[in-house]
């Protein structure tokens, strides 16, 4: 399993999908899973830029990971976003027959992030929601990196400010470095 990490607008989904396609792995995005569920309440929370509850999130992701247990390698995008979620994932990896090969953290400056989100047009890309999502990233998601490092998971920081193809090459390099570590 490869986990993509980074603030909203860093390119997690673009890079995650590309990596998954090139290796014939499964791309699993929690944001995408949630957008596909018809639930007004969930979508209202998302539109405000807030995180949905760990309980709901873990049930939804748990089902998706159980379905592919032992079948395919997975590129995970958008999870974990909190240390509690990271703990849950580590505890349940054997159940999902998965192992974390690498955490790829995409690094992009705030100015570029806001520019990218401004042109994307998702309901949660409205300025107020973007601020809430960025805040959630800084307060709740960033500590996840340290948690993974402490647990011995290979974390690689990749400069995400270049063309899609160049960032993909950097991601592949980071992944190779984790696999050979
Ligand atoms: P994303 O597509 O990753 O930007 O996610 C869009 C929205 O889905 C987030 O702003 C949250 O509202 C919700 N979401 C996605 N992943 C998670 C998660 N791991 N925990 C809680 N909420 C999530």
Backbone and ligand atoms as CSV (ligand in chain L), in Angstrom:
chain,resi,resn,atom,element,x,y,z
A,1,UNK,N,N,0.838,-1.196,0.000
A,1,UNK,CA,C,0.000,0.000,0.000
A,1,UNK,C,C,0.878,1.254,0.000
A,2,UNK,N,N,0.484,2.208,-0.833
A,2,UNK,CA,C,1.186,3.496,-0.849
A,2,UNK,C,C,0.177,4.562,-0.423
A,3,UNK,N,N,0.546,5.373,0.555
A,3,UNK,CA,C,-0.363,6.408,1.041
A,3,UNK,C,C,0.088,7.768,0.516
A,4,UNK,N,N,-0.836,8.500,-0.088
A,4,UNK,CA,C,-0.537,9.865,-0.531
A,4,UNK,C,C,-0.990,10.850,0.521
A,5,UNK,N,N,-0.101,11.774,0.806
A,5,UNK,CA,C,-0.304,12.688,1.911
A,5,UNK,C,C,-0.038,14.103,1.438
A,6,UNK,N,N,-0.756,15.071,1.976
A,6,UNK,CA,C,-0.490,16.468,1.603
A,6,UNK,C,C,-1.732,17.310,1.772
A,7,UNK,N,N,-1.569,18.635,1.766
A,7,UNK,CA,C,-2.715,19.534,1.960
A,7,UNK,C,C,-3.673,19.487,0.773
A,8,UNK,N,N,-4.897,20.019,0.960
A,8,UNK,CA,C,-5.843,20.076,-0.159
A,8,UNK,C,C,-5.218,20.844,-1.324
A,9,UNK,N,N,-5.285,20.251,-2.511
A,9,UNK,CA,C,-4.748,20.920,-3.700
A,9,UNK,C,C,-3.308,20.540,-4.012
A,10,UNK,N,N,-2.724,19.633,-3.218
A,10,UNK,CA,C,-1.309,19.270,-3.437
A,10,UNK,C,C,-1.123,18.352,-4.639
A,11,UNK,N,N,-2.222,17.755,-5.103
A,11,UNK,CA,C,-2.129,16.861,-6.268
A,11,UNK,C,C,-2.171,15.386,-5.889
A,12,UNK,N,N,-2.690,15.083,-4.692
A,12,UNK,CA,C,-2.737,13.694,-4.224
A,12,UNK,C,C,-3.505,12.795,-5.202
A,13,UNK,N,N,-4.661,13.261,-5.632
A,13,UNK,CA,C,-5.498,12.420,-6.481
A,13,UNK,C,C,-4.897,12.245,-7.867
A,14,UNK,N,N,-4.399,13.329,-8.457
A,14,UNK,CA,C,-3.791,13.246,-9.792
A,14,UNK,C,C,-2.616,12.267,-9.743
A,15,UNK,N,N,-1.743,12.445,-8.771
A,15,UNK,CA,C,-0.557,11.599,-8.666
A,15,UNK,C,C,-0.923,10.176,-8.226
A,16,UNK,N,N,-1.877,10.055,-7.334
A,16,UNK,CA,C,-2.297,8.734,-6.859
A,16,UNK,C,C,-2.886,7.898,-7.987
A,17,UNK,N,N,-3.752,8.533,-8.784
A,17,UNK,CA,C,-4.389,7.832,-9.908
A,17,UNK,C,C,-3.337,7.399,-10.927
A,18,UNK,N,N,-2.400,8.299,-11.208
A,18,UNK,CA,C,-1.366,8.022,-12.204
A,18,UNK,C,C,-0.492,6.846,-11.755
A,19,UNK,N,N,-0.080,6.867,-10.506
A,19,UNK,CA,C,0.759,5.785,-9.975
A,19,UNK,C,C,-0.003,4.455,-10.038
A,20,UNK,N,N,-1.266,4.513,-9.633
A,20,UNK,CA,C,-2.085,3.296,-9.625
A,20,UNK,C,C,-2.248,2.755,-11.048
A,21,UNK,N,N,-2.513,3.630,-12.005
A,21,UNK,CA,C,-2.704,3.189,-13.393
A,21,UNK,C,C,-1.428,2.546,-13.925
A,22,UNK,N,N,-0.296,3.195,-13.691
A,22,UNK,CA,C,0.973,2.684,-14.234
A,22,UNK,C,C,1.344,1.310,-13.680
A,23,UNK,N,N,0.949,1.026,-12.424
A,23,UNK,CA,C,1.335,-0.249,-11.810
A,23,UNK,C,C,0.178,-1.247,-11.762
A,24,UNK,N,N,-0.988,-0.845,-12.306
A,24,UNK,CA,C,-2.201,-1.667,-12.220
A,24,UNK,C,C,-2.572,-1.949,-10.760
A,25,UNK,N,N,-2.450,-0.915,-9.916
A,25,UNK,CA,C,-2.882,-1.004,-8.535
A,25,UNK,C,C,-4.244,-0.331,-8.421
A,26,UNK,N,N,-4.879,-0.551,-7.299
A,26,UNK,CA,C,-6.198,0.061,-7.098
A,26,UNK,C,C,-6.042,1.424,-6.434
A,27,UNK,N,N,-6.687,2.437,-7.009
A,27,UNK,CA,C,-6.676,3.774,-6.400
A,27,UNK,C,C,-7.913,3.900,-5.518
A,28,UNK,N,N,-7.680,4.146,-4.246
A,28,UNK,CA,C,-8.797,4.255,-3.311
A,28,UNK,C,C,-8.730,5.622,-2.637
A,29,UNK,N,N,-9.706,6.466,-2.949
A,29,UNK,CA,C,-9.735,7.804,-2.361
A,29,UNK,C,C,-10.942,7.908,-1.441
A,30,UNK,N,N,-10.687,8.301,-0.188
A,30,UNK,CA,C,-11.828,8.387,0.740
A,30,UNK,C,C,-12.764,9.521,0.328
A,31,UNK,N,N,-12.207,10.633,-0.196
A,31,UNK,CA,C,-13.060,11.730,-0.671
A,31,UNK,C,C,-13.989,11.243,-1.784
A,32,UNK,N,N,-13.412,10.449,-2.703
A,32,UNK,CA,C,-14.193,9.930,-3.835
A,32,UNK,C,C,-15.254,8.952,-3.335
A,33,UNK,N,N,-14.861,8.061,-2.400
A,33,UNK,CA,C,-15.830,7.105,-1.843
A,33,UNK,C,C,-17.015,7.856,-1.234
A,34,UNK,N,N,-16.696,8.935,-0.504
A,34,UNK,CA,C,-17.759,9.708,0.169
A,34,UNK,C,C,-18.639,10.440,-0.837
A,35,UNK,N,N,-18.019,10.976,-1.897
A,35,UNK,CA,C,-18.818,11.708,-2.900
A,35,UNK,C,C,-19.783,10.777,-3.621
A,36,UNK,N,N,-19.446,9.465,-3.678
A,36,UNK,CA,C,-20.302,8.507,-4.391
A,36,UNK,C,C,-21.466,8.006,-3.530
A,37,UNK,N,N,-21.410,8.297,-2.218
A,37,UNK,CA,C,-22.491,7.855,-1.322
A,37,UNK,C,C,-23.600,8.901,-1.338
A,38,UNK,N,N,-24.853,8.442,-1.524
A,38,UNK,CA,C,-25.957,9.416,-1.525
A,38,UNK,C,C,-26.404,9.664,-0.098
A,39,UNK,N,N,-25.836,10.658,0.515
A,39,UNK,CA,C,-26.169,10.990,1.897
A,39,UNK,C,C,-25.986,12.495,2.073
A,40,UNK,N,N,-27.133,13.174,2.180
A,40,UNK,CA,C,-27.129,14.638,2.237
A,40,UNK,C,C,-26.308,15.164,3.414
A,41,UNK,N,N,-26.480,14.481,4.566
A,41,UNK,CA,C,-25.798,14.913,5.782
A,41,UNK,C,C,-24.265,14.879,5.586
A,42,UNK,N,N,-23.780,13.762,5.032
A,42,UNK,CA,C,-22.330,13.637,4.754
A,42,UNK,C,C,-21.857,14.749,3.830
A,43,UNK,N,N,-22.648,14.974,2.767
A,43,UNK,CA,C,-22.231,15.957,1.763
A,43,UNK,C,C,-22.251,17.386,2.313
A,44,UNK,N,N,-23.128,17.637,3.295
A,44,UNK,CA,C,-23.148,18.973,3.921
A,44,UNK,C,C,-21.871,19.192,4.732
A,45,UNK,N,N,-21.455,18.144,5.460
A,45,UNK,CA,C,-20.213,18.244,6.255
A,45,UNK,C,C,-19.037,18.501,5.308
A,46,UNK,N,N,-19.013,17.768,4.207
A,46,UNK,CA,C,-17.908,17.903,3.247
A,46,UNK,C,C,-17.904,19.291,2.604
A,47,UNK,N,N,-19.086,19.792,2.269
A,47,UNK,CA,C,-19.165,21.105,1.611
A,47,UNK,C,C,-18.639,22.212,2.525
A,48,UNK,N,N,-18.795,22.010,3.841
A,48,UNK,CA,C,-18.276,23.009,4.791
A,48,UNK,C,C,-16.757,22.876,4.950
A,49,UNK,N,N,-16.208,21.786,4.431
A,49,UNK,CA,C,-14.757,21.578,4.524
A,49,UNK,C,C,-14.353,20.882,5.810
A,50,UNK,N,N,-15.359,20.362,6.543
A,50,UNK,CA,C,-15.052,19.682,7.813
A,50,UNK,C,C,-14.815,18.194,7.567
A,51,UNK,N,N,-14.168,17.553,8.532
A,51,UNK,CA,C,-13.939,16.115,8.413
A,51,UNK,C,C,-15.159,15.356,8.907
A,52,UNK,N,N,-15.448,14.230,8.270
A,52,UNK,CA,C,-16.547,13.412,8.773
A,52,UNK,C,C,-16.020,12.564,9.948
A,53,UNK,N,N,-16.935,11.973,10.735
A,53,UNK,CA,C,-16.492,11.299,11.970
A,53,UNK,C,C,-15.608,10.088,11.652
A,54,UNK,N,N,-14.677,9.806,12.569
A,54,UNK,CA,C,-13.790,8.651,12.381
A,54,UNK,C,C,-14.615,7.376,12.255
A,55,UNK,N,N,-15.675,7.305,13.068
A,55,UNK,CA,C,-16.482,6.086,13.067
A,55,UNK,C,C,-17.059,5.819,11.677
A,56,UNK,N,N,-17.689,6.852,11.094
A,56,UNK,CA,C,-18.269,6.690,9.752
A,56,UNK,C,C,-17.181,6.385,8.728
A,57,UNK,N,N,-16.092,7.154,8.832
A,57,UNK,CA,C,-15.012,7.006,7.845
A,57,UNK,C,C,-14.414,5.610,7.884
A,58,UNK,N,N,-14.151,5.112,9.107
A,58,UNK,CA,C,-13.506,3.803,9.225
A,58,UNK,C,C,-14.399,2.678,8.709
A,59,UNK,N,N,-15.715,2.805,8.938
A,59,UNK,CA,C,-16.636,1.774,8.440
A,59,UNK,C,C,-16.607,1.766,6.908
A,60,UNK,N,N,-16.674,2.959,6.308
A,60,UNK,CA,C,-16.728,3.064,4.839
A,60,UNK,C,C,-15.426,2.555,4.213
A,61,UNK,N,N,-14.287,3.001,4.765
A,61,UNK,CA,C,-13.010,2.566,4.204
A,61,UNK,C,C,-12.765,1.083,4.494
A,62,UNK,N,N,-13.149,0.654,5.697
A,62,UNK,CA,C,-12.973,-0.755,6.073
A,62,UNK,C,C,-13.663,-1.679,5.082
A,63,UNK,N,N,-14.881,-1.332,4.689
A,63,UNK,CA,C,-15.624,-2.150,3.717
A,63,UNK,C,C,-14.880,-2.204,2.392
A,64,UNK,N,N,-14.400,-1.040,1.933
A,64,UNK,CA,C,-13.713,-0.976,0.638
A,64,UNK,C,C,-12.406,-1.778,0.678
A,65,UNK,N,N,-11.684,-1.712,1.815
A,65,UNK,CA,C,-10.415,-2.438,1.903
A,65,UNK,C,C,-10.633,-3.944,2.052
A,66,UNK,N,N,-11.719,-4.321,2.742
A,66,UNK,CA,C,-12.038,-5.754,2.889
A,66,UNK,C,C,-12.313,-6.381,1.531
A,67,UNK,N,N,-13.001,-5.602,0.674
A,67,UNK,CA,C,-13.367,-6.094,-0.659
A,67,UNK,C,C,-12.135,-6.483,-1.473
A,68,UNK,N,N,-11.042,-5.732,-1.284
A,68,UNK,CA,C,-9.859,-5.978,-2.115
A,68,UNK,C,C,-8.741,-6.669,-1.333
A,69,UNK,N,N,-9.067,-7.140,-0.120
A,69,UNK,CA,C,-8.040,-7.761,0.734
A,69,UNK,C,C,-7.302,-8.874,-0.003
A,70,UNK,N,N,-5.999,-8.742,-0.094
A,70,UNK,CA,C,-5.180,-9.783,-0.706
A,70,UNK,C,C,-5.281,-9.847,-2.221
A,71,UNK,N,N,-6.071,-8.966,-2.828
A,71,UNK,CA,C,-6.287,-9.029,-4.277
A,71,UNK,C,C,-5.338,-8.084,-5.005
A,72,UNK,N,N,-5.230,-6.873,-4.472
A,72,UNK,CA,C,-4.469,-5.875,-5.208
A,72,UNK,C,C,-3.711,-4.973,-4.245
A,73,UNK,N,N,-2.616,-4.425,-4.740
A,73,UNK,CA,C,-1.972,-3.353,-4.000
A,73,UNK,C,C,-2.853,-2.121,-4.111
A,74,UNK,N,N,-2.743,-1.261,-3.137
A,74,UNK,CA,C,-3.659,-0.126,-3.063
A,74,UNK,C,C,-2.890,1.183,-2.959
A,75,UNK,N,N,-3.365,2.193,-3.671
A,75,UNK,CA,C,-2.888,3.559,-3.479
A,75,UNK,C,C,-3.983,4.264,-2.693
A,76,UNK,N,N,-3.649,4.674,-1.481
A,76,UNK,CA,C,-4.655,5.284,-0.617
A,76,UNK,C,C,-4.497,6.803,-0.617
A,77,UNK,N,N,-5.597,7.487,-0.866
A,77,UNK,CA,C,-5.572,8.941,-1.027
A,77,UNK,C,C,-6.630,9.549,-0.105
A,78,UNK,N,N,-6.200,10.425,0.792
A,78,UNK,CA,C,-7.160,11.115,1.666
A,78,UNK,C,C,-7.331,10.471,3.036
A,79,UNK,N,N,-6.582,9.438,3.313
A,79,UNK,CA,C,-6.673,8.714,4.582
A,79,UNK,C,C,-5.290,8.185,4.925
A,80,UNK,N,N,-4.864,8.236,6.171
A,80,UNK,CA,C,-5.514,8.837,7.333
A,80,UNK,C,C,-5.322,10.353,7.369
A,81,UNK,N,N,-6.319,11.030,7.943
A,81,UNK,CA,C,-6.256,12.480,8.109
A,81,UNK,C,C,-6.091,12.871,9.571
A,82,UNK,N,N,-6.100,11.870,10.457
A,82,UNK,CA,C,-5.930,12.127,11.883
A,82,UNK,C,C,-5.103,10.990,12.471
A,83,UNK,N,N,-4.411,11.278,13.579
A,83,UNK,CA,C,-3.598,10.236,14.206
A,83,UNK,C,C,-4.475,9.033,14.592
A,84,UNK,N,N,-5.696,9.304,15.064
A,84,UNK,CA,C,-6.597,8.201,15.446
A,84,UNK,C,C,-6.883,7.304,14.247
A,85,UNK,N,N,-7.048,7.914,13.074
A,85,UNK,CA,C,-7.303,7.118,11.863
A,85,UNK,C,C,-6.061,6.305,11.482
A,86,UNK,N,N,-4.894,6.915,11.677
A,86,UNK,CA,C,-3.645,6.212,11.353
A,86,UNK,C,C,-3.486,4.988,12.255
A,87,UNK,N,N,-3.827,5.158,13.547
A,87,UNK,CA,C,-3.745,4.041,14.506
A,87,UNK,C,C,-4.685,2.930,14.070
A,88,UNK,N,N,-5.902,3.316,13.716
A,88,UNK,CA,C,-6.897,2.335,13.278
A,88,UNK,C,C,-6.387,1.560,12.064
A,89,UNK,N,N,-5.787,2.279,11.116
A,89,UNK,CA,C,-5.288,1.629,9.900
A,89,UNK,C,C,-4.178,0.635,10.245
A,90,UNK,N,N,-3.206,1.082,11.061
A,90,UNK,CA,C,-2.093,0.203,11.436
A,90,UNK,C,C,-2.618,-1.053,12.145
A,91,UNK,N,N,-3.586,-0.862,13.032
A,91,UNK,CA,C,-4.121,-2.001,13.789
A,91,UNK,C,C,-4.850,-2.994,12.893
A,92,UNK,N,N,-5.470,-2.482,11.826
A,92,UNK,CA,C,-6.317,-3.347,10.999
A,92,UNK,C,C,-5.650,-3.842,9.712
A,93,UNK,N,N,-4.392,-3.452,9.482
A,93,UNK,CA,C,-3.711,-3.862,8.243
A,93,UNK,C,C,-3.725,-5.382,8.018
A,94,UNK,N,N,-3.455,-6.187,9.073
A,94,UNK,CA,C,-3.458,-7.641,8.838
A,94,UNK,C,C,-4.816,-8.140,8.325
A,95,UNK,N,N,-5.883,-7.568,8.847
A,95,UNK,CA,C,-7.236,-7.935,8.415
A,95,UNK,C,C,-7.451,-7.658,6.927
A,96,UNK,N,N,-6.847,-6.561,6.456
A,96,UNK,CA,C,-7.000,-6.162,5.048
A,96,UNK,C,C,-5.907,-6.790,4.175
A,97,UNK,N,N,-5.060,-7.605,4.793
A,97,UNK,CA,C,-3.921,-8.228,4.085
A,97,UNK,C,C,-3.103,-7.180,3.332
A,98,UNK,N,N,-2.838,-6.071,4.012
A,98,UNK,CA,C,-2.062,-4.983,3.411
A,98,UNK,C,C,-0.870,-4.649,4.298
A,99,UNK,N,N,0.088,-3.955,3.666
A,99,UNK,CA,C,1.287,-3.508,4.364
A,99,UNK,C,C,1.583,-2.118,3.820
A,100,UNK,N,N,2.016,-1.166,4.665
A,100,UNK,CA,C,2.311,0.172,4.144
A,100,UNK,C,C,3.758,0.198,3.623
A,101,UNK,N,N,3.906,0.298,2.307
A,101,UNK,CA,C,5.247,0.341,1.708
A,101,UNK,C,C,5.840,1.735,1.822
A,102,UNK,N,N,4.981,2.747,1.655
A,102,UNK,CA,C,5.495,4.122,1.657
A,102,UNK,C,C,4.382,5.114,1.920
A,103,UNK,N,N,4.780,6.215,2.571
A,103,UNK,CA,C,3.898,7.375,2.672
A,103,UNK,C,C,4.574,8.479,1.864
A,104,UNK,N,N,3.886,8.947,0.819
A,104,UNK,CA,C,4.454,9.991,-0.037
A,104,UNK,C,C,3.767,11.308,0.325
A,105,UNK,N,N,4.562,12.234,0.840
A,105,UNK,CA,C,3.999,13.514,1.253
A,105,UNK,C,C,4.320,14.567,0.195
A,106,UNK,N,N,3.286,15.109,-0.442
A,106,UNK,CA,C,3.487,16.095,-1.512
A,106,UNK,C,C,3.592,17.494,-0.912
A,107,UNK,N,N,4.677,18.158,-1.237
A,107,UNK,CA,C,4.951,19.472,-0.677
A,107,UNK,C,C,4.689,20.560,-1.728
A,108,UNK,N,N,3.763,21.467,-1.418
A,108,UNK,CA,C,3.419,22.545,-2.356
A,108,UNK,C,C,3.191,23.824,-1.548
A,109,UNK,N,N,3.662,24.968,-2.068
A,109,UNK,CA,C,3.537,26.217,-1.304
A,109,UNK,C,C,2.067,26.651,-1.193
A,110,UNK,N,N,1.745,27.403,-0.136
A,110,UNK,CA,C,0.369,27.857,0.093
A,110,UNK,C,C,-0.170,28.649,-1.095
A,111,UNK,N,N,0.657,29.493,-1.693
A,111,UNK,CA,C,0.208,30.323,-2.815
A,111,UNK,C,C,-0.268,29.435,-3.970
A,112,UNK,N,N,0.514,28.430,-4.298
A,112,UNK,CA,C,0.151,27.535,-5.405
A,112,UNK,C,C,-1.102,26.730,-5.044
A,113,UNK,N,N,-1.199,26.300,-3.785
A,113,UNK,CA,C,-2.379,25.530,-3.347
A,113,UNK,C,C,-3.653,26.330,-3.582
A,114,UNK,N,N,-3.663,27.586,-3.142
A,114,UNK,CA,C,-4.863,28.414,-3.270
A,114,UNK,C,C,-5.192,28.668,-4.741
A,115,UNK,N,N,-4.156,28.856,-5.563
A,115,UNK,CA,C,-4.373,29.046,-7.007
A,115,UNK,C,C,-5.046,27.819,-7.608
A,116,UNK,N,N,-4.536,26.629,-7.259
A,116,UNK,CA,C,-5.064,25.376,-7.811
A,116,UNK,C,C,-6.518,25.167,-7.403
A,117,UNK,N,N,-6.813,25.414,-6.106
A,117,UNK,CA,C,-8.168,25.172,-5.608
A,117,UNK,C,C,-9.158,26.162,-6.211
A,118,UNK,N,N,-8.676,27.374,-6.503
A,118,UNK,CA,C,-9.521,28.406,-7.103
A,118,UNK,C,C,-10.030,28.021,-8.472
A,119,UNK,N,N,-9.258,27.193,-9.184
A,119,UNK,CA,C,-9.632,26.862,-10.561
A,119,UNK,C,C,-10.311,25.496,-10.655
A,120,UNK,N,N,-10.474,24.774,-9.525
A,120,UNK,CA,C,-10.984,23.406,-9.592
A,120,UNK,C,C,-12.506,23.334,-9.595
A,121,UNK,N,N,-13.145,24.142,-8.751
A,121,UNK,CA,C,-14.606,24.266,-8.800
A,121,UNK,C,C,-15.435,23.209,-8.095
A,122,UNK,N,N,-14.866,22.451,-7.138
A,122,UNK,CA,C,-15.663,21.505,-6.353
A,122,UNK,C,C,-16.455,22.291,-5.317
A,123,UNK,N,N,-17.624,21.765,-4.814
A,123,UNK,CA,C,-18.415,22.526,-3.836
A,123,UNK,C,C,-17.597,22.935,-2.613
A,124,UNK,N,N,-16.625,22.080,-2.213
A,124,UNK,CA,C,-15.835,22.410,-1.024
A,124,UNK,C,C,-14.581,23.230,-1.373
A,125,UNK,N,N,-14.549,23.795,-2.587
A,125,UNK,CA,C,-13.442,24.680,-2.960
A,125,UNK,C,C,-13.803,26.155,-2.770
A,126,UNK,N,N,-14.979,26.438,-2.221
A,126,UNK,CA,C,-15.347,27.821,-1.900
A,126,UNK,C,C,-14.361,28.334,-0.841
A,127,UNK,N,N,-14.010,29.639,-0.891
A,127,UNK,CA,C,-12.938,30.154,-0.013
A,127,UNK,C,C,-13.083,29.779,1.452
A,128,UNK,N,N,-14.336,29.852,1.999
A,128,UNK,CA,C,-14.502,29.571,3.426
A,128,UNK,C,C,-14.189,28.092,3.728
A,129,UNK,N,N,-14.638,27.206,2.839
A,129,UNK,CA,C,-14.394,25.775,3.051
A,129,UNK,C,C,-12.923,25.441,2.880
A,130,UNK,N,N,-12.266,26.129,1.945
A,130,UNK,CA,C,-10.835,25.892,1.736
A,130,UNK,C,C,-10.058,26.236,3.007
A,131,UNK,N,N,-10.447,27.364,3.631
A,131,UNK,CA,C,-9.778,27.761,4.876
A,131,UNK,C,C,-9.977,26.694,5.949
A,132,UNK,N,N,-11.217,26.186,6.072
A,132,UNK,CA,C,-11.497,25.138,7.075
A,132,UNK,C,C,-10.677,23.888,6.781
A,133,UNK,N,N,-10.596,23.507,5.493
A,133,UNK,CA,C,-9.864,22.284,5.138
A,133,UNK,C,C,-8.365,22.453,5.395
A,134,UNK,N,N,-7.841,23.635,5.094
A,134,UNK,CA,C,-6.414,23.867,5.322
A,134,UNK,C,C,-6.115,23.810,6.812
A,135,UNK,N,N,-7.024,24.408,7.601
A,135,UNK,CA,C,-6.867,24.399,9.057
A,135,UNK,C,C,-6.870,22.962,9.577
A,136,UNK,N,N,-7.812,22.156,9.086
A,136,UNK,CA,C,-7.902,20.749,9.504
A,136,UNK,C,C,-6.608,20.020,9.153
A,137,UNK,N,N,-6.061,20.341,7.984
A,137,UNK,CA,C,-4.800,19.700,7.579
A,137,UNK,C,C,-3.679,20.055,8.552
A,138,UNK,N,N,-3.544,21.353,8.846
A,138,UNK,CA,C,-2.447,21.770,9.718
A,138,UNK,C,C,-2.620,21.245,11.148
A,139,UNK,N,N,-3.851,21.289,11.666
A,139,UNK,CA,C,-4.075,20.913,13.069
A,139,UNK,C,C,-4.120,19.398,13.276
A,140,UNK,N,N,-4.826,18.706,12.369
A,140,UNK,CA,C,-5.113,17.295,12.642
A,140,UNK,C,C,-4.346,16.323,11.765
A,141,UNK,N,N,-4.069,16.719,10.513
A,141,UNK,CA,C,-3.481,15.754,9.590
A,141,UNK,C,C,-1.959,15.718,9.658
A,142,UNK,N,N,-1.342,16.905,9.753
A,142,UNK,CA,C,0.135,16.948,9.757
A,142,UNK,C,C,0.780,16.031,10.800
A,143,UNK,N,N,0.233,15.975,12.058
A,143,UNK,CA,C,0.855,15.100,13.064
A,143,UNK,C,C,0.891,13.624,12.662
A,144,UNK,N,N,0.094,13.246,11.655
A,144,UNK,CA,C,0.070,11.849,11.207
A,144,UNK,C,C,1.445,11.431,10.667
A,145,UNK,N,N,2.144,12.364,10.006
A,145,UNK,CA,C,3.455,12.043,9.431
A,145,UNK,C,C,4.421,11.593,10.524
A,146,UNK,N,N,4.435,12.360,11.611
A,146,UNK,CA,C,5.329,12.042,12.724
A,146,UNK,C,C,4.958,10.689,13.336
A,147,UNK,N,N,3.651,10.457,13.411
A,147,UNK,CA,C,3.169,9.188,13.953
A,147,UNK,C,C,3.705,8.019,13.115
A,148,UNK,N,N,3.601,8.130,11.789
A,148,UNK,CA,C,4.087,7.066,10.911
A,148,UNK,C,C,5.588,6.869,11.073
A,149,UNK,N,N,6.328,7.997,11.133
A,149,UNK,CA,C,7.785,7.886,11.278
A,149,UNK,C,C,8.140,7.142,12.564
A,150,UNK,N,N,7.417,7.476,13.644
A,150,UNK,CA,C,7.677,6.819,14.930
A,150,UNK,C,C,7.388,5.328,14.872
A,151,UNK,N,N,6.391,4.970,14.047
A,151,UNK,CA,C,6.035,3.547,13.934
A,151,UNK,C,C,6.906,2.816,12.912
A,152,UNK,N,N,7.905,3.515,12.360
A,152,UNK,CA,C,8.846,2.866,11.442
A,152,UNK,C,C,8.383,2.768,9.999
A,153,UNK,N,N,7.350,3.535,9.653
A,153,UNK,CA,C,6.868,3.524,8.263
A,153,UNK,C,C,7.746,4.477,7.448
A,154,UNK,N,N,8.062,4.094,6.208
A,154,UNK,CA,C,8.916,4.933,5.358
A,154,UNK,C,C,8.125,6.145,4.841
A,155,UNK,N,N,8.566,7.341,5.223
A,155,UNK,CA,C,7.899,8.573,4.788
A,155,UNK,C,C,8.859,9.338,3.872
A,156,UNK,N,N,8.405,9.684,2.683
A,156,UNK,CA,C,9.234,10.448,1.741
A,156,UNK,C,C,8.514,11.741,1.373
A,157,UNK,N,N,9.208,12.861,1.487
A,157,UNK,CA,C,8.628,14.143,1.090
A,157,UNK,C,C,9.029,14.424,-0.352
A,158,UNK,N,N,8.027,14.721,-1.191
A,158,UNK,CA,C,8.267,14.945,-2.617
A,158,UNK,C,C,7.838,16.364,-2.977
A,159,UNK,N,N,8.701,17.065,-3.713
A,159,UNK,CA,C,8.351,18.410,-4.182
A,159,UNK,C,C,7.261,18.281,-5.258
A,160,UNK,N,N,6.080,18.794,-4.942
A,160,UNK,CA,C,4.924,18.642,-5.845
A,160,UNK,C,C,4.738,19.810,-6.795
A,161,UNK,N,N,5.726,20.708,-6.841
A,161,UNK,CA,C,5.584,21.878,-7.713
A,161,UNK,C,C,6.349,21.702,-9.013
A,162,UNK,N,N,5.771,20.924,-9.908
A,162,UNK,CA,C,6.343,20.722,-11.245
A,162,UNK,C,C,5.234,20.099,-12.080
A,163,UNK,N,N,5.532,19.764,-13.335
A,163,UNK,CA,C,4.498,19.170,-14.196
A,163,UNK,C,C,4.092,17.812,-13.631
A,164,UNK,N,N,2.917,17.334,-14.037
A,164,UNK,CA,C,2.392,16.053,-13.546
A,164,UNK,C,C,3.425,14.942,-13.785
A,165,UNK,N,N,4.020,14.922,-14.976
A,165,UNK,CA,C,4.966,13.859,-15.347
A,165,UNK,C,C,6.231,13.909,-14.477
A,166,UNK,N,N,6.724,15.114,-14.249
A,166,UNK,CA,C,7.947,15.227,-13.432
A,166,UNK,C,C,7.665,14.832,-11.980
A,167,UNK,N,N,6.527,15.275,-11.453
A,167,UNK,CA,C,6.191,14.885,-10.070
A,167,UNK,C,C,6.026,13.362,-10.002
A,168,UNK,N,N,5.436,12.772,-11.052
A,168,UNK,CA,C,5.283,11.309,-11.084
A,168,UNK,C,C,6.654,10.616,-11.007
A,169,UNK,N,N,7.626,11.155,-11.741
A,169,UNK,CA,C,8.975,10.561,-11.694
A,169,UNK,C,C,9.558,10.661,-10.279
A,170,UNK,N,N,9.309,11.808,-9.636
A,170,UNK,CA,C,9.815,11.984,-8.257
A,170,UNK,C,C,9.132,10.996,-7.313
A,171,UNK,N,N,7.840,10.772,-7.546
A,171,UNK,CA,C,7.080,9.835,-6.696
A,171,UNK,C,C,7.635,8.421,-6.874
A,172,UNK,N,N,7.883,8.038,-8.122
A,172,UNK,CA,C,8.422,6.687,-8.401
A,172,UNK,C,C,9.773,6.512,-7.701
A,173,UNK,N,N,10.590,7.558,-7.766
A,173,UNK,CA,C,11.903,7.525,-7.129
A,173,UNK,C,C,11.760,7.351,-5.609
A,174,UNK,N,N,10.850,8.126,-5.025
A,174,UNK,CA,C,10.614,8.058,-3.579
A,174,UNK,C,C,10.144,6.663,-3.190
A,175,UNK,N,N,9.290,6.095,-4.018
A,175,UNK,CA,C,8.759,4.764,-3.743
A,175,UNK,C,C,9.885,3.719,-3.803
A,176,UNK,N,N,10.735,3.841,-4.836
A,176,UNK,CA,C,11.876,2.910,-4.956
A,176,UNK,C,C,12.766,2.999,-3.723
A,177,UNK,N,N,12.955,4.247,-3.264
A,177,UNK,CA,C,13.833,4.441,-2.104
A,177,UNK,C,C,13.222,3.774,-0.862
A,178,UNK,N,N,11.909,3.853,-0.703
A,178,UNK,CA,C,11.262,3.196,0.449
A,178,UNK,C,C,11.347,1.671,0.312
A,179,UNK,N,N,11.149,1.183,-0.908
A,179,UNK,CA,C,11.130,-0.276,-1.110
A,179,UNK,C,C,12.510,-0.885,-0.912
A,180,UNK,N,N,13.562,-0.071,-1.148
A,180,UNK,CA,C,14.907,-0.634,-1.005
A,180,UNK,C,C,15.483,-0.345,0.397
A,181,UNK,N,N,14.726,0.378,1.209
A,181,UNK,CA,C,15.249,0.773,2.543
A,181,UNK,C,C,15.262,-0.442,3.477
L,1,LIG,P1,P,-10.683,14.917,-0.522
L,1,LIG,O1,O,-11.309,14.462,-1.808
L,1,LIG,O2,O,-9.600,13.975,-0.035
L,1,LIG,O3,O,-10.214,16.346,-0.580
L,1,LIG,O4,O,-11.819,14.857,0.596
L,1,LIG,C1,C,-12.966,15.651,0.505
L,1,LIG,C2,C,-13.694,15.693,1.835
L,1,LIG,O5,O,-14.107,14.375,2.218
L,1,LIG,C3,C,-12.864,16.187,3.022
L,1,LIG,O6,O,-12.777,17.598,3.095
L,1,LIG,C4,C,-13.663,15.588,4.179
L,1,LIG,O7,O,-14.867,16.313,4.404
L,1,LIG,C5,C,-14.047,14.216,3.638
L,1,LIG,N1,N,-12.998,13.218,3.942
L,1,LIG,C6,C,-12.171,12.593,3.051
L,1,LIG,N2,N,-11.319,11.770,3.674
L,1,LIG,C7,C,-11.600,11.877,5.001
L,1,LIG,C8,C,-11.037,11.305,6.174
L,1,LIG,N3,N,-9.997,10.450,6.106
L,1,LIG,N4,N,-11.583,11.622,7.372
L,1,LIG,C9,C,-12.617,12.492,7.461
L,1,LIG,N5,N,-13.181,13.092,6.398
L,1,LIG,C10,C,-12.680,12.795,5.175
